[in-house]
Amino acid sequence: MIATTNRHASPREIIPATQSRARVSSIGARSFLLEAPGDFDLIAQRRIWALSQTVRRWADLAENIPGMTNLLVIFKETPEDPDAVVVRLLEAWEHAQSIDLNGKTIEIPVRYGGEHATDLPALCDLSGLSDREVVRIHHEATYRVFALGSAPGFGYLHGLDPRIYMPRKTVPSLKMPKGCVTIGGMQTGVAMLTGPNGWNSIGFATLEMFDPTAQNPAVMAPGDTVRFLPARIEL
């Protein structure tokens, strides 16, 4: 069953997502965001990847950007009937078949603990785990790159163990160094830029994650598998 706009709502107000129904909202005049229903998981992301391939063939589309279980579509011109765009996106979502991306495997050496693990003590307090347990749980997991964004080359990773989830900071660190290995909510990642950052740092990655002069500047790409390797542990 295809979700439709609410007849009693304003033209741009869309029925919220449920476990089986996607949500579409307008982002400016030419852009629309489809958010997958249900859990933040690989099943939903595989359908987003499939939907991205479908809409790529639309002649009136300027760009489509897969995100974390969502897809942003940007049209070349402002649609005359936004509600028709919503229905069109939802129909495409309903017919999207789950696909997987044949990504590469990336191994990232990490110096856990030490001067860059500024938020490790707080994570231990929150989780009730020791610092060694947190490090072990983090590096033993296998992660998938769902999408790139936020900063050049930054990969949104799925696969963090729920035992070490940690909310983002209400007051960001003002100058977190590039390369810090961080946790934000149910995700983990590597800081791409030195500057303000609301994620929680537990170590430092020695691999250069983004090189603007390279043929493929970003090390990560959607569909890649990521493993963090403990190059050194200072606890």
C-alpha angles and dihedrals in degrees: 000000000000119000115233136192119279109261091211095049131081114276093260097045110099129196108262121252119268130187089284105023128075124221126228125193133173120248104195122319101308104028133081130184122211114197119198118235125238129023130356095254146124093265091062092042093054089057090049089054089050092048090051090057091049098051091043086078094056107113094210094053120101098188143346123204121194113215136173101317089327139087128214116205122192120196125212091233134023106270115244091216113035092181090059089054090053092052091046092053093046091050090051090049092051090053096042112118119213113258135175128220120232098231131169128251116252123196114200118194111220134194100214118203122000126098095332096053092084094147100041095097091053091049090051090051092049097045099036088230129124120250090252091052091051091050093047093049091048098050097039093061125091116224135200124211106235098177146337123241148099091077132011108290096000110147123210103219129203123201106066113151110249090229090073101039109135127183119244115261120271087215111039123224104259099219112017109172122248109258098038113144106229145185123212116176108306094346138079130199149146121268110243098192137035109244144069112356131171096196124098119253121220102163148336131271116219095197117098101239100189131031114176091196095057124096088242103029097188119066091205128061132177110281096027121133117230131200124183112216120203101234090170135357119206110181 
